[in-house]
Amino acid sequence: MKLAYFVHDLSDPAVARRLRMLKAGGAQPVVLGFCRAETAPETLEGCPTVDLGRTYDARLGHRARMTALTALKSRRFRRLLAGAEVVMARQLEMLAIAQAARWTCGLRARLVYEALDVHRIMVQDTVKGLAMRNVEKALLKRTDLLVVSSPAFVDAYFRPIQGLGDDLQTPVMLVENKVLELGGRATPQPSPASGRPWRINWMGAIRCRKSLDILTALAARRPDLLEVRIHGRPAYTEFADFDGQVAAVPNVTFGGAYTAADLPRLYGETHFCWAIDFMEEGLNSAWLLPNRLYESARYGCVPVALQDVQTGRYLADHGFGVRLARPEDLEGFLETLTPDRYAALKAELAAQPLSAFRADESDCRRLVEGLKKPSAPVGSNSQAAESSPGKLAA
């Protein structure tokens, strides 16, 4: 199946992971996208890429102009997209371009909207917020399938705000952010010795100023209790001085970017994973199920979440992890944590089925089949989609 994949950032590691999944499921992707790095890759996971230009974090106006210009010129992709059975768009800006390309190139391909975040502007009662919601809703009416990574996106946003299931009958598929393992993976390394100082990692997209403040403040005040290790790609626009704040606390370190091959070691070196985010508190941050949730659980590192957000509800439903009422409770939890209690937390995690956190070849095939197969629209209970990639909300 030929698939045209429109992406918001060619340099995003999550895009490469999705391409591996699509290829393993039998798709033949061609990738078109903007890039937030200085140089765009000519190929990605063996797939040819088309660089649509440079975009930047936190510059929505510039990205809107780039989106409009690219959509207006989308007919130039006619030969490249010929024969595509599916046109898939990652995030809203790319959905606008993908729909324009499908129309100007005369494609009969199915249009798939991969909505993995809901930006705060989409729920604001402003002229700009209303305009963005109207654009999205108009595009959703032309969309054959909506892909989400958390059921809360449907329950908290697409159903009550965009009318999904009422006047909007777009089908939904849940594809969780599980660790992709094709052909096996090395055995995770054991955790460090149980006891103080407890090590917490914060990995992935590092974009939450409040999280950095909480972790560095506690580490500075209680070096006997806590050590923090940060790995990933910081969104420097979200911080006053990320590097300086980290450097000021000896027991907080930043290890930079990493690859999938590094995950067993990085998670295996720490006791806990910080699976808390406040960047869009009460909105996207409360609805998402982040990559680090599945990665940490897969590699034996106990996740820490807030109990009243979707990540905390996931941990409660599955019976593992640490669920805090408030982030300030972290110090008290660590203060009273004993080696025996930590061993019990590890045992709860070890009892979980690996399929809850790991996607394999069969998941990839179900994903691709779901992309190309017509399906029923979303009904009254999006939680029905939560078990595996390719399963539709019923």
BADREN-807456 format. One record per residue (C-alpha): residue number from 1; residue in three letters; y, x, z. Coordinates in pm, 1 decimal. Each point is the difference from the previous one (the first is absolute). Layout:
// residues N
[NUM 'Ala' [Y X Z]],
...
END
This chain:
// residues 394
[1 'Met' [0.0 0.0 0.0]],
[2 'Lys' [333.6 145.7 -103.4]],
[3 'Leu' [257.9 -47.5 274.8]],
[4 'Ala' [372.3 74.2 -9.7]],
[5 'Tyr' [116.4 99.4 347.7]],
[6 'Phe' [375.7 -12.4 71.0]],
[7 'Val' [80.7 191.0 321.2]],
[8 'His' [313.4 55.5 205.0]],
[9 'Asp' [-66.8 370.0 69.6]],
[10 'Leu' [-231.5 227.7 -196.1]],
[11 'Ser' [10.8 252.0 286.1]],
[12 'Asp' [-130.1 -245.2 262.1]],
[13 'Pro' [-350.2 105.8 116.6]],
[14 'Ala' [-93.7 -367.2 39.3]],
[15 'Val' [47.2 -45.8 -375.4]],
[16 'Ala' [-250.2 278.5 -68.7]],
[17 'Arg' [-245.3 -160.6 242.2]],
[18 'Arg' [29.0 -337.5 -174.0]],
[19 'Leu' [-58.3 167.1 -336.6]],
[20 'Arg' [-319.5 159.9 131.2]],
[21 'Met' [-110.7 -341.1 115.0]],
[22 'Leu' [81.0 -164.7 -334.2]],
[23 'Lys' [-181.9 267.8 -197.3]],
[24 'Ala' [-305.5 -15.0 226.3]],
[25 'Gly' [-6.5 -376.3 -54.3]],
[26 'Gly' [-13.4 36.4 -379.2]],
[27 'Ala' [366.2 -26.9 -100.3]],
[28 'Gln' [173.7 233.5 -244.0]],
[29 'Pro' [355.9 21.5 133.4]],
[30 'Val' [314.5 119.7 -168.4]],
[31 'Val' [279.9 57.5 251.6]],
[32 'Leu' [371.3 -68.0 -41.6]],
[33 'Gly' [238.8 56.9 285.2]],
[34 'Phe' [309.5 135.7 161.2]],
[35 'Cys' [-23.7 316.5 206.9]],
[36 'Arg' [175.5 98.1 322.9]],
[37 'Ala' [-97.7 364.5 -28.0]],
[38 'Glu' [197.8 243.4 -212.7]],
[39 'Thr' [-280.9 35.9 -253.9]],
[40 'Ala' [-231.3 -279.1 -109.9]],
[41 'Pro' [-367.2 80.3 -67.6]],
[42 'Glu' [-111.7 -11.8 -364.5]],
[43 'Thr' [-334.3 -142.3 107.8]],
[44 'Leu' [-118.8 -162.4 320.5]],
[45 'Glu' [-368.9 -1.8 94.7]],
[46 'Gly' [-76.9 73.5 -363.9]],
[47 'Cys' [209.6 -293.2 -123.8]],
[48 'Pro' [293.6 48.4 -238.9]],
[49 'Thr' [338.2 -77.0 152.3]],
[50 'Val' [335.2 -112.3 -135.6]],
[51 'Asp' [297.8 115.7 207.8]],
[52 'Leu' [257.7 -279.8 14.1]],
[53 'Gly' [256.3 212.5 182.5]],
[54 'Arg' [102.9 124.8 342.8]],
[55 'Thr' [68.2 -242.0 284.7]],
[56 'Tyr' [88.8 60.7 364.0]],
[57 'Asp' [-79.3 -133.7 346.4]],
[58 'Ala' [259.0 -239.2 147.2]],
[59 'Arg' [193.3 -36.4 -328.9]],
[60 'Leu' [-80.3 -358.8 -91.3]],
[61 'Gly' [294.9 -39.3 -235.6]],
[62 'His' [-103.9 297.0 -210.0]],
[63 'Arg' [-360.5 -120.8 -8.4]],
[64 'Ala' [114.5 -347.2 -109.3]],
[65 'Arg' [195.6 149.9 -290.8]],
[66 'Met' [-295.7 217.2 -102.4]],
[67 'Thr' [-226.9 -304.2 17.5]],
[68 'Ala' [228.6 -209.7 -220.8]],
[69 'Leu' [45.8 275.2 -259.6]],
[70 'Thr' [-372.2 71.4 -19.0]],
[71 'Ala' [-84.7 -369.3 -32.8]],
[72 'Leu' [249.7 -37.5 -286.0]],
[73 'Lys' [-160.2 292.0 -182.8]],
[74 'Ser' [-359.9 -96.5 72.7]],
[75 'Arg' [-87.8 -71.1 -364.1]],
[76 'Arg' [-32.6 376.5 -49.0]],
[77 'Phe' [-330.9 -18.9 189.8]],
[78 'Arg' [-157.5 -226.0 -262.9]],
[79 'Arg' [-238.5 255.7 -147.9]],
[80 'Leu' [-88.3 148.5 340.3]],
[81 'Leu' [-87.4 -338.8 151.2]],
[82 'Ala' [-186.2 -140.4 -300.3]],
[83 'Gly' [-336.6 -138.5 104.4]],
[84 'Ala' [71.9 -12.1 373.3]],
[85 'Glu' [-189.5 -281.1 172.7]],
[86 'Val' [192.4 30.2 326.4]],
[87 'Val' [359.6 96.9 74.4]],
[88 'Met' [31.1 92.5 366.2]],
[89 'Ala' [329.2 58.7 182.3]],
[90 'Arg' [39.6 175.7 334.7]],
[91 'Gln' [297.8 -152.7 185.2]],
[92 'Leu' [264.2 -246.2 -119.4]],
[93 'Glu' [215.0 229.1 -213.5]],
[94 'Met' [-303.9 91.4 -208.0]],
[95 'Leu' [-105.5 -364.7 -33.0]],
[96 'Ala' [326.3 -69.5 -182.1]],
[97 'Ile' [-66.6 287.0 -241.1]],
[98 'Ala' [-366.1 -92.8 -45.6]],
[99 'Gln' [81.8 -361.2 -85.0]],
[100 'Ala' [269.1 110.6 -245.2]],
[101 'Ala' [-244.9 241.7 -163.9]],
[102 'Arg' [-269.3 -266.1 -22.4]],
[103 'Trp' [243.6 -232.4 -176.9]],
[104 'Thr' [172.8 249.1 -231.2]],
[105 'Cys' [-328.3 166.2 -98.3]],
[106 'Gly' [-172.4 -330.4 -68.5]],
[107 'Leu' [-282.8 57.6 248.8]],
[108 'Arg' [-239.1 -268.5 120.1]],
[109 'Ala' [-98.5 215.7 295.2]],
[110 'Arg' [-29.8 -139.6 352.3]],
[111 'Leu' [298.8 87.1 219.5]],
[112 'Val' [-82.8 128.9 349.6]],
[113 'Tyr' [261.7 49.6 273.5]],
[114 'Glu' [-96.6 256.7 264.4]],
[115 'Ala' [231.2 -79.1 294.0]],
[116 'Leu' [-64.3 256.7 273.2]],
[117 'Asp' [329.3 -32.6 188.7]],
[118 'Val' [262.7 -269.0 44.8]],
[119 'His' [344.4 160.5 13.2]],
[120 'Arg' [239.5 -139.2 259.7]],
[121 'Ile' [242.8 -110.1 -271.6]],
[122 'Met' [-258.4 -256.6 -113.7]],
[123 'Val' [41.1 -204.8 319.4]],
[124 'Gln' [375.3 31.4 46.4]],
[125 'Asp' [217.4 -311.9 -25.5]],
[126 'Thr' [250.6 170.9 -228.6]],
[127 'Val' [92.7 -38.9 -364.4]],
[128 'Lys' [-195.8 313.9 -80.8]],
[129 'Gly' [-300.9 -110.9 202.5]],
[130 'Leu' [-7.0 -343.3 -162.7]],
[131 'Ala' [34.5 152.9 -345.1]],
[132 'Met' [-290.3 239.3 62.4]],
[133 'Arg' [-223.7 -280.3 128.4]],
[134 'Asn' [82.2 -212.7 -303.7]],
[135 'Val' [-83.7 288.0 -234.2]],
[136 'Glu' [-329.7 60.2 178.3]],
[137 'Lys' [-92.8 -368.3 -1.7]],
[138 'Ala' [76.7 -32.6 -369.5]],
[139 'Leu' [-218.3 301.9 -72.7]],
[140 'Leu' [-277.7 -128.6 226.7]],
[141 'Lys' [-18.3 -315.7 -211.2]],
[142 'Arg' [-96.2 223.2 -292.8]],
[143 'Thr' [-238.9 210.7 208.3]],
[144 'Asp' [-374.9 -50.4 -25.4]],
[145 'Leu' [-92.5 170.9 327.7]],
[146 'Leu' [177.4 118.6 315.8]],
[147 'Val' [-157.8 299.0 178.5]],
[148 'Val' [92.5 59.5 366.3]],
[149 'Ser' [-118.5 256.7 254.8]],
[150 'Ser' [42.1 -224.8 306.1]],
[151 'Pro' [-58.0 -375.2 46.0]],
[152 'Ala' [323.3 -17.6 201.1]],
[153 'Phe' [201.5 53.9 -318.0]],
[154 'Val' [-131.8 -335.3 -120.5]],
[155 'Asp' [20.5 -178.1 334.8]],
[156 'Ala' [347.8 125.1 97.1]],
[157 'Tyr' [174.8 38.2 -334.4]],
[158 'Phe' [-160.6 -119.3 -322.9]],
[159 'Arg' [-117.4 -334.8 138.4]],
[160 'Pro' [295.2 -114.7 217.5]],
[161 'Ile' [284.5 169.9 -188.0]],
[162 'Gln' [-113.5 9.4 -362.3]],
[163 'Gly' [-204.0 -322.2 8.5]],
[164 'Leu' [-334.4 153.8 -88.5]],
[165 'Gly' [-264.9 -271.0 -0.9]],
[166 'Asp' [257.2 -275.8 -49.7]],
[167 'Asp' [212.6 10.7 -313.9]],
[168 'Leu' [-118.0 356.3 -63.2]],
[169 'Gln' [-371.3 18.3 -81.7]],
[170 'Thr' [-54.1 373.1 -54.1]],
[171 'Pro' [-348.8 115.0 112.3]],
[172 'Val' [-18.2 272.6 267.1]],
[173 'Met' [-234.5 293.9 53.8]],
[174 'Leu' [-3.3 214.1 313.6]],
[175 'Val' [-60.7 373.3 -53.2]],
[176 'Glu' [23.7 178.7 333.2]],
[177 'Asn' [121.7 359.8 25.6]],
[178 'Lys' [-346.1 137.3 70.4]],
[179 'Val' [-95.7 364.4 -40.8]],
[180 'Leu' [-137.7 50.2 -350.3]],
[181 'Glu' [-327.6 194.4 5.4]],
[182 'Leu' [-176.8 57.7 -328.4]],
[183 'Gly' [-317.0 206.4 4.6]],
[184 'Gly' [2.5 63.1 374.9]],
[185 'Arg' [232.2 174.4 239.9]],
[186 'Ala' [-43.2 282.5 250.5]],
[187 'Thr' [-96.0 -95.0 354.6]],
[188 'Pro' [314.1 -39.4 212.7]],
[189 'Gln' [67.7 275.7 249.1]],
[190 'Pro' [-28.8 -89.6 369.7]],
[191 'Ser' [308.6 -82.4 200.3]],
[192 'Pro' [150.1 262.5 233.0]],
[193 'Ala' [-114.7 20.4 357.2]],
[194 'Ser' [84.9 -311.7 194.8]],
[195 'Gly' [294.1 50.3 234.0]],
[196 'Arg' [366.9 92.1 26.6]],
[197 'Pro' [208.8 61.5 -191.0]],
[198 'Trp' [-109.2 -293.2 -216.8]],
[199 'Arg' [65.1 58.9 -368.5]],
[200 'Ile' [152.2 -271.7 -218.7]],
[201 'Asn' [34.2 34.2 -375.6]],
[202 'Trp' [249.6 -182.3 -220.2]],
[203 'Met' [-101.6 23.7 -363.4]],
[204 'Gly' [87.0 -133.7 -343.3]],
[205 'Ala' [339.0 -139.5 -99.4]],
[206 'Ile' [226.0 124.8 282.8]],
[207 'Arg' [294.4 -237.5 -12.9]],
[208 'Cys' [54.5 -152.2 346.0]],
[209 'Arg' [288.5 145.6 202.1]],
[210 'Lys' [-88.8 -199.6 310.6]],
[211 'Ser' [-355.8 136.7 -0.3]],
[212 'Leu' [130.8 354.7 -25.1]],
[213 'Asp' [238.5 -62.2 289.0]],
[214 'Ile' [-276.3 -145.7 219.3]],
[215 'Leu' [-250.2 276.4 -66.8]],
[216 'Thr' [239.1 294.6 26.7]],
[217 'Ala' [163.4 -135.7 316.6]],
[218 'Leu' [-331.8 -48.4 178.1]],
[219 'Ala' [-135.4 336.0 -120.5]],
[220 'Ala' [314.5 176.8 121.4]],
[221 'Arg' [-9.1 -170.2 338.2]],
[222 'Arg' [-375.4 31.0 53.5]],
[223 'Pro' [-140.5 311.3 -171.3]],
[224 'Asp' [-286.7 -13.8 250.3]],
[225 'Leu' [-96.5 -344.7 -128.0]],
[226 'Leu' [62.8 -14.2 -374.6]],
[227 'Glu' [-12.6 210.5 -314.2]],
[228 'Val' [113.5 -147.5 -333.7]],
[229 'Arg' [-109.6 114.2 -346.1]],
[230 'Ile' [177.2 -143.2 -305.4]],
[231 'His' [-131.9 34.2 -355.3]],
[232 'Gly' [117.2 -167.3 -319.9]],
[233 'Arg' [312.4 -66.3 -204.4]],
[234 'Pro' [313.7 -71.4 205.5]],
[235 'Ala' [258.4 -236.4 -146.8]],
[236 'Tyr' [291.6 224.9 96.3]],
[237 'Thr' [251.4 -273.7 -77.7]],
[238 'Glu' [-131.1 -192.8 302.6]],
[239 'Phe' [67.2 280.6 252.1]],
[240 'Ala' [313.6 169.2 129.2]],
[241 'Asp' [-175.1 339.2 17.8]],
[242 'Phe' [-379.0 -25.0 -24.1]],
[243 'Asp' [-68.8 374.9 -10.1]],
[244 'Gly' [241.0 78.1 282.5]],
[245 'Gln' [-133.3 -275.5 223.6]],
[246 'Val' [-357.2 123.8 -44.7]],
[247 'Ala' [89.9 366.4 46.7]],
[248 'Ala' [178.1 -76.4 328.6]],
[249 'Val' [-325.8 -98.3 173.1]],
[250 'Pro' [-263.0 278.6 19.3]],
[251 'Asn' [-295.8 -237.7 32.4]],
[252 'Val' [99.9 -200.5 -309.1]],
[253 'Thr' [-99.5 154.7 -334.2]],
[254 'Phe' [42.2 -98.1 -363.8]],
[255 'Gly' [-275.4 116.9 -233.8]],
[256 'Gly' [140.8 -126.7 -331.1]],
[257 'Ala' [-188.4 -177.1 -275.6]],
[258 'Tyr' [-377.4 -13.5 -19.3]],
[259 'Thr' [-280.7 -105.0 -233.6]],
[260 'Ala' [-289.1 -240.6 48.5]],
[261 'Ala' [-226.5 297.4 63.9]],
[262 'Asp' [207.9 84.5 309.0]],
[263 'Leu' [-47.4 -336.9 168.1]],
[264 'Pro' [-322.8 70.7 195.2]],
[265 'Arg' [147.8 316.9 148.3]],
[266 'Leu' [345.3 -140.1 80.5]],
[267 'Tyr' [-133.2 -313.6 166.2]],
[268 'Gly' [-283.4 193.4 162.8]],
[269 'Glu' [246.8 228.8 177.0]],
[270 'Thr' [173.0 -283.7 185.5]],
[271 'His' [-91.1 -271.8 249.5]],
[272 'Phe' [223.4 -283.2 -121.2]],
[273 'Cys' [178.8 -121.1 -312.2]],
[274 'Trp' [349.7 -149.7 19.9]],
[275 'Ala' [-46.3 -319.8 -204.4]],
[276 'Ile' [337.7 -147.1 99.8]],
[277 'Asp' [300.0 -49.6 -228.2]],
[278 'Phe' [347.4 -138.5 67.2]],
[279 'Met' [172.5 73.5 -329.5]],
[280 'Glu' [19.2 -371.8 -80.2]],
[281 'Glu' [-69.3 -132.4 347.2]],
[282 'Gly' [-105.5 -364.1 12.9]],
[283 'Leu' [-45.6 -6.5 -377.0]],
[284 'Asn' [-202.8 235.2 -218.5]],
[285 'Ser' [-81.8 223.1 298.2]],
[286 'Ala' [-157.3 -297.9 178.9]],
[287 'Trp' [-200.2 -113.0 -303.6]],
[288 'Leu' [-149.7 312.7 -150.2]],
[289 'Leu' [-340.5 163.3 53.9]],
[290 'Pro' [80.5 368.6 -61.9]],
[291 'Asn' [-214.0 271.4 -156.1]],
[292 'Arg' [-5.3 189.6 329.0]],
[293 'Leu' [-179.7 -290.0 170.2]],
[294 'Tyr' [-301.8 34.4 -229.1]],
[295 'Glu' [16.6 380.3 -25.0]],
[296 'Ser' [6.6 56.0 374.6]],
[297 'Ala' [-282.0 -246.7 62.1]],
[298 'Arg' [-211.1 154.4 -276.8]],
[299 'Tyr' [36.2 348.1 144.6]],
[300 'Gly' [-52.2 -83.7 365.2]],
[301 'Cys' [360.2 9.1 123.1]],
[302 'Val' [97.6 -296.0 220.3]],
[303 'Pro' [296.7 -197.1 -144.5]],
[304 'Val' [288.2 -113.7 221.3]],
[305 'Ala' [185.5 -317.3 -102.9]],
[306 'Leu' [222.9 -272.6 140.7]],
[307 'Gln' [-201.0 -304.7 99.6]],
[308 'Asp' [227.0 -264.8 -154.9]],
[309 'Val' [9.3 130.2 -359.7]],
[310 'Gln' [-263.0 -20.2 -272.7]],
[311 'Thr' [-137.6 347.0 74.8]],
[312 'Gly' [-50.6 -93.1 364.7]],
[313 'Arg' [-164.6 -328.9 -96.2]],
[314 'Tyr' [-234.2 192.1 -230.1]],
[315 'Leu' [-102.4 227.5 288.4]],
[316 'Ala' [-50.7 -299.2 230.4]],
[317 'Asp' [-210.4 -184.1 -259.1]],
[318 'His' [-220.5 304.7 -55.1]],
[319 'Gly' [-19.8 104.2 365.0]],
[320 'Phe' [127.2 356.8 3.0]],
[321 'Gly' [315.1 206.2 34.8]],
[322 'Val' [294.1 -1.8 241.2]],
[323 'Arg' [235.3 -298.4 -2.8]],
[324 'Leu' [333.0 40.6 178.3]],
[325 'Ala' [229.5 -285.3 100.6]],
[326 'Arg' [301.7 231.1 -46.4]],
[327 'Pro' [37.0 353.3 -135.7]],
[328 'Glu' [135.4 103.4 340.5]],
[329 'Asp' [-346.1 -69.3 142.6]],
[330 'Leu' [-141.1 307.6 -174.3]],
[331 'Glu' [90.1 229.7 289.7]],
[332 'Gly' [-166.3 -223.3 258.4]],
[333 'Phe' [-310.9 -33.0 -213.0]],
[334 'Leu' [-36.0 376.0 -42.1]],
[335 'Glu' [82.9 61.4 367.2]],
[336 'Thr' [-294.9 -211.0 114.7]],
[337 'Leu' [-238.8 98.8 -280.1]],
[338 'Thr' [-314.2 175.0 120.9]],
[339 'Pro' [-261.8 188.6 -204.4]],
[340 'Asp' [-247.5 -280.3 70.4]],
[341 'Arg' [240.2 -266.5 -126.5]],
[342 'Tyr' [71.2 205.7 -309.1]],
[343 'Ala' [-375.6 35.4 -61.7]],
[344 'Ala' [-27.7 -379.2 19.1]],
[345 'Leu' [279.2 -37.9 -258.8]],
[346 'Lys' [-183.3 240.6 -228.9]],
[347 'Ala' [-324.1 -192.9 47.4]],
[348 'Glu' [168.7 -327.3 -97.1]],
[349 'Leu' [125.0 164.5 -316.8]],
[350 'Ala' [-334.9 161.0 -80.0]],
[351 'Ala' [-167.6 -340.7 22.7]],
[352 'Gln' [203.8 -136.1 -293.1]],
[353 'Pro' [-162.9 -18.4 -345.2]],
[354 'Leu' [132.9 267.2 -237.2]],
[355 'Ser' [46.5 -267.5 -266.5]],
[356 'Ala' [293.9 -132.1 203.3]],
[357 'Phe' [194.0 319.7 -70.0]],
[358 'Arg' [-155.7 150.3 -312.4]],
[359 'Ala' [8.1 -113.0 -364.1]],
[360 'Asp' [-278.6 117.7 -230.4]],
[361 'Glu' [-105.2 -45.0 -362.4]],
[362 'Ser' [-104.7 -362.2 54.5]],
[363 'Asp' [345.9 -83.0 138.4]],
[364 'Cys' [155.5 160.2 -308.2]],
[365 'Arg' [-212.5 -211.6 -230.4]],
[366 'Arg' [90.9 -317.7 189.0]],
[367 'Leu' [366.6 89.7 -26.6]],
[368 'Val' [-8.8 46.5 -376.3]],
[369 'Glu' [-208.3 -314.5 -49.9]],
[370 'Gly' [251.2 -192.1 208.4]],
[371 'Leu' [291.6 129.1 -207.7]],
[372 'Lys' [-140.5 -120.9 -328.8]],
[373 'Lys' [-167.3 -321.7 110.4]],
[374 'Pro' [190.2 -331.5 30.0]],
[375 'Ser' [-12.4 -133.7 355.9]],
[376 'Ala' [97.4 -299.8 209.3]],
[377 'Pro' [349.7 -13.0 150.7]],
[378 'Val' [61.8 74.1 364.4]],
[379 'Gly' [-77.9 -283.8 236.3]],
[380 'Ser' [69.8 -65.4 364.9]],
[381 'Asn' [-160.4 300.2 169.7]],
[382 'Ser' [80.4 348.9 -123.4]],
[383 'Gln' [-214.2 153.8 275.7]],
[384 'Ala' [-301.4 -80.6 -218.5]],
[385 'Ala' [96.7 295.4 -215.7]],
[386 'Glu' [-22.2 258.6 276.0]],
[387 'Ser' [-353.2 134.6 -35.8]],
[388 'Ser' [-8.8 212.2 -314.8]],
[389 'Pro' [177.7 100.7 -322.2]],
[390 'Gly' [-40.3 -256.6 -271.8]],
[391 'Lys' [-42.6 -300.6 227.7]],
[392 'Leu' [248.6 -275.2 -71.4]],
[393 'Ala' [186.8 -212.5 244.3]],
[394 'Ala' [-171.5 -335.2 10.4]],
END
